[in-house]
Amino acid sequence: MKMADNISKTVSETNSKEYEDMYRKSRICLTYSDKFWRKDVDFIDGKCYYKGKEVEVK
């Protein structure tokens, strides 16, 4: 395997993992809020926070 192929594969895997993580976070948080993309909702340690207050995921 060439160095360029190896780098490309690593970048692709990283992007895929980041995408999957963001998708998982958004699925959880979007179950109760459409404001996730406006940064009002945070996902920290498996919990969702809306404007700094912890909220229960339904």
CHARMM-style PDB file with segment names, atoms N, HN, CA, C and O in Angstrom:
ATOM      1  N   MET     1       0.853  -1.183   0.000  1.00  0.00      PROA
ATOM      2  CA  MET     1       0.000   0.000   0.000  1.00  0.00      PROA
ATOM      3  C   MET     1       0.894   1.241   0.000  1.00  0.00      PROA
ATOM      4  O   MET     1       1.852   1.331   0.768  1.00  0.00      PROA
ATOM      5  N   LYS     2       0.571   2.177  -0.859  1.00  0.00      PROA
ATOM      6  HN  LYS     2      -0.207   2.104  -1.483  1.00  0.00      PROA
ATOM      7  CA  LYS     2       1.338   3.415  -0.949  1.00  0.00      PROA
ATOM      8  C   LYS     2       1.007   4.313   0.238  1.00  0.00      PROA
ATOM      9  O   LYS     2      -0.058   4.214   0.847  1.00  0.00      PROA
ATOM     10  N   MET     3       1.953   5.188   0.542  1.00  0.00      PROA
ATOM     11  HN  MET     3       2.818   5.269   0.047  1.00  0.00      PROA
ATOM     12  CA  MET     3       1.761   6.129   1.652  1.00  0.00      PROA
ATOM     13  C   MET     3       0.513   6.987   1.415  1.00  0.00      PROA
ATOM     14  O   MET     3      -0.271   7.205   2.339  1.00  0.00      PROA
ATOM     15  N   ALA     4       0.328   7.470   0.196  1.00  0.00      PROA
ATOM     16  HN  ALA     4       0.965   7.293  -0.554  1.00  0.00      PROA
ATOM     17  CA  ALA     4      -0.829   8.311  -0.118  1.00  0.00      PROA
ATOM     18  C   ALA     4      -2.132   7.548   0.081  1.00  0.00      PROA
ATOM     19  O   ALA     4      -3.111   8.110   0.572  1.00  0.00      PROA
ATOM     20  N   ASP     5      -2.152   6.274  -0.296  1.00  0.00      PROA
ATOM     21  HN  ASP     5      -1.357   5.817  -0.696  1.00  0.00      PROA
ATOM     22  CA  ASP     5      -3.348   5.454  -0.104  1.00  0.00      PROA
ATOM     23  C   ASP     5      -3.643   5.267   1.374  1.00  0.00      PROA
ATOM     24  O   ASP     5      -4.798   5.298   1.798  1.00  0.00      PROA
ATOM     25  N   ASN     6      -2.589   5.073   2.150  1.00  0.00      PROA
ATOM     26  HN  ASN     6      -1.650   5.048   1.805  1.00  0.00      PROA
ATOM     27  CA  ASN     6      -2.740   4.886   3.587  1.00  0.00      PROA
ATOM     28  C   ASN     6      -3.296   6.149   4.238  1.00  0.00      PROA
ATOM     29  O   ASN     6      -4.192   6.074   5.079  1.00  0.00      PROA
ATOM     30  N   ILE     7      -2.767   7.312   3.849  1.00  0.00      PROA
ATOM     31  HN  ILE     7      -2.040   7.374   3.165  1.00  0.00      PROA
ATOM     32  CA  ILE     7      -3.251   8.585   4.394  1.00  0.00      PROA
ATOM     33  C   ILE     7      -4.705   8.798   4.000  1.00  0.00      PROA
ATOM     34  O   ILE     7      -5.528   9.191   4.828  1.00  0.00      PROA
ATOM     35  N   SER     8      -5.019   8.539   2.739  1.00  0.00      PROA
ATOM     36  HN  SER     8      -4.351   8.220   2.067  1.00  0.00      PROA
ATOM     37  CA  SER     8      -6.389   8.697   2.260  1.00  0.00      PROA
ATOM     38  C   SER     8      -7.351   7.809   3.039  1.00  0.00      PROA
ATOM     39  O   SER     8      -8.446   8.238   3.403  1.00  0.00      PROA
ATOM     40  N   LYS     9      -6.939   6.575   3.292  1.00  0.00      PROA
ATOM     41  HN  LYS     9      -6.050   6.226   2.996  1.00  0.00      PROA
ATOM     42  CA  LYS     9      -7.779   5.640   4.047  1.00  0.00      PROA
ATOM     43  C   LYS     9      -7.990   6.139   5.470  1.00  0.00      PROA
ATOM     44  O   LYS     9      -9.104   6.070   5.989  1.00  0.00      PROA
ATOM     45  N   THR    10      -6.925   6.646   6.112  1.00  0.00      PROA
ATOM     46  HN  THR    10      -6.020   6.702   5.690  1.00  0.00      PROA
ATOM     47  CA  THR    10      -7.020   7.156   7.479  1.00  0.00      PROA
ATOM     48  C   THR    10      -7.958   8.352   7.546  1.00  0.00      PROA
ATOM     49  O   THR    10      -8.791   8.438   8.448  1.00  0.00      PROA
ATOM     50  N   VAL    11      -7.830   9.275   6.598  1.00  0.00      PROA
ATOM     51  HN  VAL    11      -7.153   9.205   5.865  1.00  0.00      PROA
ATOM     52  CA  VAL    11      -8.704  10.452   6.560  1.00  0.00      PROA
ATOM     53  C   VAL    11     -10.147  10.027   6.357  1.00  0.00      PROA
ATOM     54  O   VAL    11     -11.048  10.547   7.014  1.00  0.00      PROA
ATOM     55  N   SER    12     -10.370   9.087   5.453  1.00  0.00      PROA
ATOM     56  HN  SER    12      -9.638   8.665   4.919  1.00  0.00      PROA
ATOM     57  CA  SER    12     -11.716   8.596   5.182  1.00  0.00      PROA
ATOM     58  C   SER    12     -12.332   7.953   6.419  1.00  0.00      PROA
ATOM     59  O   SER    12     -13.502   8.186   6.722  1.00  0.00      PROA
ATOM     60  N   GLU    13     -11.550   7.145   7.136  1.00  0.00      PROA
ATOM     61  HN  GLU    13     -10.599   6.955   6.890  1.00  0.00      PROA
ATOM     62  CA  GLU    13     -12.051   6.497   8.351  1.00  0.00      PROA
ATOM     63  C   GLU    13     -12.358   7.525   9.425  1.00  0.00      PROA
ATOM     64  O   GLU    13     -13.361   7.400  10.129  1.00  0.00      PROA
ATOM     65  N   THR    14     -11.507   8.547   9.566  1.00  0.00      PROA
ATOM     66  HN  THR    14     -10.692   8.649   8.995  1.00  0.00      PROA
ATOM     67  CA  THR    14     -11.719   9.594  10.560  1.00  0.00      PROA
ATOM     68  C   THR    14     -12.997  10.355  10.249  1.00  0.00      PROA
ATOM     69  O   THR    14     -13.816  10.583  11.139  1.00  0.00      PROA
ATOM     70  N   ASN    15     -13.176  10.751   8.988  1.00  0.00      PROA
ATOM     71  HN  ASN    15     -12.511  10.566   8.265  1.00  0.00      PROA
ATOM     72  CA  ASN    15     -14.379  11.479   8.601  1.00  0.00      PROA
ATOM     73  C   ASN    15     -15.617  10.636   8.837  1.00  0.00      PROA
ATOM     74  O   ASN    15     -16.647  11.155   9.267  1.00  0.00      PROA
ATOM     75  N   SER    16     -15.532   9.350   8.564  1.00  0.00      PROA
ATOM     76  HN  SER    16     -14.695   8.928   8.214  1.00  0.00      PROA
ATOM     77  CA  SER    16     -16.661   8.457   8.759  1.00  0.00      PROA
ATOM     78  C   SER    16     -17.028   8.361  10.239  1.00  0.00      PROA
ATOM     79  O   SER    16     -18.206   8.402  10.594  1.00  0.00      PROA
ATOM     80  N   LYS    17     -16.022   8.233  11.096  1.00  0.00      PROA
ATOM     81  HN  LYS    17     -15.065   8.200  10.807  1.00  0.00      PROA
ATOM     82  CA  LYS    17     -16.280   8.146  12.535  1.00  0.00      PROA
ATOM     83  C   LYS    17     -16.874   9.442  13.061  1.00  0.00      PROA
ATOM     84  O   LYS    17     -17.799   9.418  13.874  1.00  0.00      PROA
ATOM     85  N   GLU    18     -16.344  10.586  12.600  1.00  0.00      PROA
ATOM     86  HN  GLU    18     -15.593  10.606  11.940  1.00  0.00      PROA
ATOM     87  CA  GLU    18     -16.880  11.874  13.032  1.00  0.00      PROA
ATOM     88  C   GLU    18     -18.322  12.038  12.559  1.00  0.00      PROA
ATOM     89  O   GLU    18     -19.170  12.532  13.303  1.00  0.00      PROA
ATOM     90  N   TYR    19     -18.599  11.625  11.327  1.00  0.00      PROA
ATOM     91  HN  TYR    19     -17.911  11.224  10.723  1.00  0.00      PROA
ATOM     92  CA  TYR    19     -19.952  11.715  10.795  1.00  0.00      PROA
ATOM     93  C   TYR    19     -20.907  10.838  11.604  1.00  0.00      PROA
ATOM     94  O   TYR    19     -22.000  11.272  11.969  1.00  0.00      PROA
ATOM     95  N   GLU    20     -20.487   9.603  11.881  1.00  0.00      PROA
ATOM     96  HN  GLU    20     -19.599   9.251  11.584  1.00  0.00      PROA
ATOM     97  CA  GLU    20     -21.334   8.691  12.650  1.00  0.00      PROA
ATOM     98  C   GLU    20     -21.602   9.239  14.043  1.00  0.00      PROA
ATOM     99  O   GLU    20     -22.720   9.125  14.548  1.00  0.00      PROA
ATOM    100  N   ASP    21     -20.589   9.834  14.672  1.00  0.00      PROA
ATOM    101  HN  ASP    21     -19.682   9.926  14.262  1.00  0.00      PROA
ATOM    102  CA  ASP    21     -20.752  10.400  16.008  1.00  0.00      PROA
ATOM    103  C   ASP    21     -21.721  11.581  15.971  1.00  0.00      PROA
ATOM    104  O   ASP    21     -22.600  11.691  16.825  1.00  0.00      PROA
ATOM    105  N   MET    22     -21.562  12.461  14.985  1.00  0.00      PROA
ATOM    106  HN  MET    22     -20.847  12.371  14.291  1.00  0.00      PROA
ATOM    107  CA  MET    22     -22.455  13.614  14.870  1.00  0.00      PROA
ATOM    108  C   MET    22     -23.878  13.159  14.567  1.00  0.00      PROA
ATOM    109  O   MET    22     -24.834  13.729  15.091  1.00  0.00      PROA
ATOM    110  N   TYR    23     -24.025  12.142  13.732  1.00  0.00      PROA
ATOM    111  HN  TYR    23     -23.248  11.679  13.306  1.00  0.00      PROA
ATOM    112  CA  TYR    23     -25.348  11.616  13.412  1.00  0.00      PROA
ATOM    113  C   TYR    23     -26.015  11.049  14.663  1.00  0.00      PROA
ATOM    114  O   TYR    23     -27.200  11.284  14.901  1.00  0.00      PROA
ATOM    115  N   ARG    24     -25.252  10.304  15.460  1.00  0.00      PROA
ATOM    116  HN  ARG    24     -24.289  10.114  15.267  1.00  0.00      PROA
ATOM    117  CA  ARG    24     -25.787   9.723  16.694  1.00  0.00      PROA
ATOM    118  C   ARG    24     -26.212  10.834  17.656  1.00  0.00      PROA
ATOM    119  O   ARG    24     -27.297  10.775  18.234  1.00  0.00      PROA
ATOM    120  N   LYS    25     -25.366  11.832  17.823  1.00  0.00      PROA
ATOM    121  HN  LYS    25     -24.485  11.880  17.353  1.00  0.00      PROA
ATOM    122  CA  LYS    25     -25.689  12.944  18.722  1.00  0.00      PROA
ATOM    123  C   LYS    25     -26.936  13.680  18.249  1.00  0.00      PROA
ATOM    124  O   LYS    25     -27.830  13.986  19.038  1.00  0.00      PROA
ATOM    125  N   SER    26     -26.984  13.956  16.959  1.00  0.00      PROA
ATOM    126  HN  SER    26     -26.258  13.707  16.318  1.00  0.00      PROA
ATOM    127  CA  SER    26     -28.120  14.711  16.450  1.00  0.00      PROA
ATOM    128  C   SER    26     -29.413  13.918  16.547  1.00  0.00      PROA
ATOM    129  O   SER    26     -30.467  14.493  16.821  1.00  0.00      PROA
ATOM    130  N   ARG    27     -29.353  12.608  16.326  1.00  0.00      PROA
ATOM    131  HN  ARG    27     -28.497  12.141  16.103  1.00  0.00      PROA
ATOM    132  CA  ARG    27     -30.559  11.781  16.454  1.00  0.00      PROA
ATOM    133  C   ARG    27     -31.104  11.837  17.868  1.00  0.00      PROA
ATOM    134  O   ARG    27     -32.312  11.958  18.073  1.00  0.00      PROA
ATOM    135  N   ILE    28     -30.209  11.748  18.844  1.00  0.00      PROA
ATOM    136  HN  ILE    28     -29.227  11.650  18.677  1.00  0.00      PROA
ATOM    137  CA  ILE    28     -30.639  11.780  20.241  1.00  0.00      PROA
ATOM    138  C   ILE    28     -31.205  13.145  20.592  1.00  0.00      PROA
ATOM    139  O   ILE    28     -32.299  13.241  21.146  1.00  0.00      PROA
ATOM    140  N   CYS    29     -30.469  14.196  20.274  1.00  0.00      PROA
ATOM    141  HN  CYS    29     -29.580  14.118  19.824  1.00  0.00      PROA
ATOM    142  CA  CYS    29     -30.888  15.534  20.678  1.00  0.00      PROA
ATOM    143  C   CYS    29     -32.077  16.051  19.880  1.00  0.00      PROA
ATOM    144  O   CYS    29     -32.890  16.809  20.410  1.00  0.00      PROA
ATOM    145  N   LEU    30     -32.191  15.659  18.629  1.00  0.00      PROA
ATOM    146  HN  LEU    30     -31.531  15.044  18.199  1.00  0.00      PROA
ATOM    147  CA  LEU    30     -33.301  16.139  17.814  1.00  0.00      PROA
ATOM    148  C   LEU    30     -34.628  15.484  18.176  1.00  0.00      PROA
ATOM    149  O   LEU    30     -35.672  15.870  17.652  1.00  0.00      PROA
ATOM    150  N   THR    31     -34.595  14.496  19.067  1.00  0.00      PROA
ATOM    151  HN  THR    31     -33.746  14.182  19.493  1.00  0.00      PROA
ATOM    152  CA  THR    31     -35.856  13.885  19.470  1.00  0.00      PROA
ATOM    153  C   THR    31     -36.707  14.863  20.266  1.00  0.00      PROA
ATOM    154  O   THR    31     -37.915  14.667  20.395  1.00  0.00      PROA
ATOM    155  N   TYR    32     -36.097  15.908  20.798  1.00  0.00      PROA
ATOM    156  HN  TYR    32     -35.115  16.068  20.693  1.00  0.00      PROA
ATOM    157  CA  TYR    32     -36.873  16.862  21.584  1.00  0.00      PROA
ATOM    158  C   TYR    32     -36.614  18.310  21.205  1.00  0.00      PROA
ATOM    159  O   TYR    32     -37.297  19.196  21.720  1.00  0.00      PROA
ATOM    160  N   SER    33     -35.664  18.590  20.333  1.00  0.00      PROA
ATOM    161  HN  SER    33     -35.108  17.871  19.915  1.00  0.00      PROA
ATOM    162  CA  SER    33     -35.373  19.986  20.024  1.00  0.00      PROA
ATOM    163  C   SER    33     -34.926  20.158  18.582  1.00  0.00      PROA
ATOM    164  O   SER    33     -34.119  19.379  18.075  1.00  0.00      PROA
ATOM    165  N   ASP    34     -35.454  21.178  17.928  1.00  0.00      PROA
ATOM    166  HN  ASP    34     -36.109  21.811  18.340  1.00  0.00      PROA
ATOM    167  CA  ASP    34     -34.997  21.498  16.577  1.00  0.00      PROA
ATOM    168  C   ASP    34     -33.910  22.568  16.608  1.00  0.00      PROA
ATOM    169  O   ASP    34     -33.497  23.068  15.561  1.00  0.00      PROA
ATOM    170  N   LYS    35     -33.449  22.916  17.797  1.00  0.00      PROA
ATOM    171  HN  LYS    35     -33.785  22.511  18.647  1.00  0.00      PROA
ATOM    172  CA  LYS    35     -32.456  23.969  17.939  1.00  0.00      PROA
ATOM    173  C   LYS    35     -31.028  23.429  18.021  1.00  0.00      PROA
ATOM    174  O   LYS    35     -30.092  24.194  18.254  1.00  0.00      PROA
ATOM    175  N   PHE    36     -30.852  22.120  17.834  1.00  0.00      PROA
ATOM    176  HN  PHE    36     -31.612  21.498  17.644  1.00  0.00      PROA
ATOM    177  CA  PHE    36     -29.525  21.504  17.944  1.00  0.00      PROA
ATOM    178  C   PHE    36     -28.515  22.177  17.027  1.00  0.00      PROA
ATOM    179  O   PHE    36     -27.384  22.440  17.435  1.00  0.00      PROA
ATOM    180  N   TRP    37     -28.910  22.454  15.806  1.00  0.00      PROA
ATOM    181  HN  TRP    37     -29.829  22.240  15.474  1.00  0.00      PROA
ATOM    182  CA  TRP    37     -27.962  23.017  14.835  1.00  0.00      PROA
ATOM    183  C   TRP    37     -27.662  24.475  15.109  1.00  0.00      PROA
ATOM    184  O   TRP    37     -26.709  25.022  14.554  1.00  0.00      PROA
ATOM    185  N   ARG    38     -28.458  25.118  15.956  1.00  0.00      PROA
ATOM    186  HN  ARG    38     -29.232  24.674  16.407  1.00  0.00      PROA
ATOM    187  CA  ARG    38     -28.178  26.509  16.323  1.00  0.00      PROA
ATOM    188  C   ARG    38     -27.324  26.587  17.580  1.00  0.00      PROA
ATOM    189  O   ARG    38     -27.172  27.658  18.168  1.00  0.00      PROA
ATOM    190  N   LYS    39     -26.775  25.472  17.984  1.00  0.00      PROA
ATOM    191  HN  LYS    39     -26.897  24.602  17.506  1.00  0.00      PROA
ATOM    192  CA  LYS    39     -25.852  25.374  19.117  1.00  0.00      PROA
ATOM    193  C   LYS    39     -26.526  25.623  20.465  1.00  0.00      PROA
ATOM    194  O   LYS    39     -25.831  25.833  21.460  1.00  0.00      PROA
ATOM    195  N   ASP    40     -27.850  25.605  20.525  1.00  0.00      PROA
ATOM    196  HN  ASP    40     -28.414  25.434  19.717  1.00  0.00      PROA
ATOM    197  CA  ASP    40     -28.538  25.718  21.814  1.00  0.00      PROA
ATOM    198  C   ASP    40     -28.504  24.400  22.559  1.00  0.00      PROA
ATOM    199  O   ASP    40     -28.643  24.371  23.782  1.00  0.00      PROA
ATOM    200  N   VAL    41     -28.318  23.304  21.830  1.00  0.00      PROA
ATOM    201  HN  VAL    41     -28.205  23.327  20.837  1.00  0.00      PROA
ATOM    202  CA  VAL    41     -28.310  21.982  22.430  1.00  0.00      PROA
ATOM    203  C   VAL    41     -26.894  21.420  22.373  1.00  0.00      PROA
ATOM    204  O   VAL    41     -26.253  21.432  21.322  1.00  0.00      PROA
ATOM    205  N   ASP    42     -26.414  20.927  23.511  1.00  0.00      PROA
ATOM    206  HN  ASP    42     -26.935  20.917  24.365  1.00  0.00      PROA
ATOM    207  CA  ASP    42     -25.091  20.307  23.587  1.00  0.00      PROA
ATOM    208  C   ASP    42     -25.248  18.856  23.984  1.00  0.00      PROA
ATOM    209  O   ASP    42     -26.196  18.489  24.678  1.00  0.00      PROA
ATOM    210  N   PHE    43     -24.319  18.037  23.543  1.00  0.00      PROA
ATOM    211  HN  PHE    43     -23.549  18.335  22.979  1.00  0.00      PROA
ATOM    212  CA  PHE    43     -24.306  16.620  23.870  1.00  0.00      PROA
ATOM    213  C   PHE    43     -22.992  16.343  24.578  1.00  0.00      PROA
ATOM    214  O   PHE    43     -21.934  16.349  23.948  1.00  0.00      PROA
ATOM    215  N   ILE    44     -23.049  16.099  25.890  1.00  0.00      PROA
ATOM    216  HN  ILE    44     -23.908  16.094  26.402  1.00  0.00      PROA
ATOM    217  CA  ILE    44     -21.841  15.905  26.690  1.00  0.00      PROA
ATOM    218  C   ILE    44     -22.000  14.645  27.528  1.00  0.00      PROA
ATOM    219  O   ILE    44     -22.971  14.496  28.270  1.00  0.00      PROA
ATOM    220  N   ASP    45     -21.037  13.743  27.400  1.00  0.00      PROA
ATOM    221  HN  ASP    45     -20.248  13.865  26.797  1.00  0.00      PROA
ATOM    222  CA  ASP    45     -21.020  12.503  28.187  1.00  0.00      PROA
ATOM    223  C   ASP    45     -22.332  11.729  28.113  1.00  0.00      PROA
ATOM    224  O   ASP    45     -22.811  11.218  29.125  1.00  0.00      PROA
ATOM    225  N   GLY    46     -22.910  11.643  26.926  1.00  0.00      PROA
ATOM    226  HN  GLY    46     -22.521  12.058  26.104  1.00  0.00      PROA
ATOM    227  CA  GLY    46     -24.123  10.864  26.736  1.00  0.00      PROA
ATOM    228  C   GLY    46     -25.390  11.542  27.227  1.00  0.00      PROA
ATOM    229  O   GLY    46     -26.448  10.914  27.271  1.00  0.00      PROA
ATOM    230  N   LYS    47     -25.300  12.813  27.597  1.00  0.00      PROA
ATOM    231  HN  LYS    47     -24.440  13.323  27.561  1.00  0.00      PROA
ATOM    232  CA  LYS    47     -26.478  13.553  28.066  1.00  0.00      PROA
ATOM    233  C   LYS    47     -26.670  14.782  27.194  1.00  0.00      PROA
ATOM    234  O   LYS    47     -25.706  15.347  26.677  1.00  0.00      PROA
ATOM    235  N   CYS    48     -27.919  15.190  27.034  1.00  0.00      PROA
ATOM    236  HN  CYS    48     -28.702  14.732  27.453  1.00  0.00      PROA
ATOM    237  CA  CYS    48     -28.224  16.381  26.254  1.00  0.00      PROA
ATOM    238  C   CYS    48     -28.503  17.550  27.187  1.00  0.00      PROA
ATOM    239  O   CYS    48     -29.139  17.406  28.231  1.00  0.00      PROA
ATOM    240  N   TYR    49     -28.008  18.705  26.780  1.00  0.00      PROA
ATOM    241  HN  TYR    49     -27.491  18.822  25.932  1.00  0.00      PROA
ATOM    242  CA  TYR    49     -28.217  19.930  27.536  1.00  0.00      PROA
ATOM    243  C   TYR    49     -28.816  20.970  26.608  1.00  0.00      PROA
ATOM    244  O   TYR    49     -28.316  21.186  25.504  1.00  0.00      PROA
ATOM    245  N   TYR    50     -29.885  21.614  27.052  1.00  0.00      PROA
ATOM    246  HN  TYR    50     -30.292  21.438  27.949  1.00  0.00      PROA
ATOM    247  CA  TYR    50     -30.514  22.684  26.289  1.00  0.00      PROA
ATOM    248  C   TYR    50     -30.262  23.987  27.028  1.00  0.00      PROA
ATOM    249  O   TYR    50     -30.722  24.172  28.155  1.00  0.00      PROA
ATOM    250  N   LYS    51     -29.532  24.887  26.388  1.00  0.00      PROA
ATOM    251  HN  LYS    51     -29.159  24.737  25.473  1.00  0.00      PROA
ATOM    252  CA  LYS    51     -29.143  26.166  26.983  1.00  0.00      PROA
ATOM    253  C   LYS    51     -28.526  25.974  28.364  1.00  0.00      PROA
ATOM    254  O   LYS    51     -28.822  26.725  29.294  1.00  0.00      PROA
ATOM    255  N   GLY    52     -27.669  24.965  28.493  1.00  0.00      PROA
ATOM    256  HN  GLY    52     -27.429  24.355  27.738  1.00  0.00      PROA
ATOM    257  CA  GLY    52     -26.930  24.743  29.728  1.00  0.00      PROA
ATOM    258  C   GLY    52     -27.635  23.908  30.775  1.00  0.00      PROA
ATOM    259  O   GLY    52     -27.028  23.561  31.788  1.00  0.00      PROA
ATOM    260  N   LYS    53     -28.904  23.573  30.562  1.00  0.00      PROA
ATOM    261  HN  LYS    53     -29.397  23.855  29.739  1.00  0.00      PROA
ATOM    262  CA  LYS    53     -29.650  22.762  31.526  1.00  0.00      PROA
ATOM    263  C   LYS    53     -29.840  21.358  30.965  1.00  0.00      PROA
ATOM    264  O   LYS    53     -30.191  21.186  29.797  1.00  0.00      PROA
ATOM    265  N   GLU    54     -29.604  20.358  31.808  1.00  0.00      PROA
ATOM    266  HN  GLU    54     -29.318  20.497  32.756  1.00  0.00      PROA
ATOM    267  CA  GLU    54     -29.752  18.972  31.364  1.00  0.00      PROA
ATOM    268  C   GLU    54     -31.219  18.676  31.080  1.00  0.00      PROA
ATOM    269  O   GLU    54     -32.105  19.052  31.847  1.00  0.00      PROA
ATOM    270  N   VAL    55     -31.453  18.002  29.973  1.00  0.00      PROA
ATOM    271  HN  VAL    55     -30.733  17.696  29.350  1.00  0.00      PROA
ATOM    272  CA  VAL    55     -32.817  17.616  29.614  1.00  0.00      PROA
ATOM    273  C   VAL    55     -32.869  16.119  29.414  1.00  0.00      PROA
ATOM    274  O   VAL    55     -31.873  15.496  29.049  1.00  0.00      PROA
ATOM    275  N   GLU    56     -34.024  15.549  29.653  1.00  0.00      PROA
ATOM    276  HN  GLU    56     -34.833  16.056  29.950  1.00  0.00      PROA
ATOM    277  CA  GLU    56     -34.214  14.109  29.509  1.00  0.00      PROA
ATOM    278  C   GLU    56     -34.536  13.784  28.063  1.00  0.00      PROA
ATOM    279  O   GLU    56     -35.387  14.425  27.447  1.00  0.00      PROA
ATOM    280  N   VAL    57     -33.859  12.796  27.532  1.00  0.00      PROA
ATOM    281  HN  VAL    57     -33.168  12.275  28.032  1.00  0.00      PROA
ATOM    282  CA  VAL    57     -34.121  12.360  26.164  1.00  0.00      PROA
ATOM    283  C   VAL    57     -35.324  11.442  26.176  1.00  0.00      PROA
ATOM    284  O   VAL    57     -35.367  10.465  26.923  1.00  0.00      PROA
ATOM    285  N   LYS    58     -36.303  11.763  25.341  1.00  0.00      PROA
ATOM    286  HN  LYS    58     -36.268  12.557  24.734  1.00  0.00      PROA
ATOM    287  CA  LYS    58     -37.543  10.977  25.302  1.00  0.00      PROA
ATOM    288  C   LYS    58     -37.380   9.781  24.407  1.00  0.00      PROA
ATOM    289  OT1 LYS    58     -38.316   8.998  24.247  1.00  0.00      PROA
TER     290      LYS     58
END
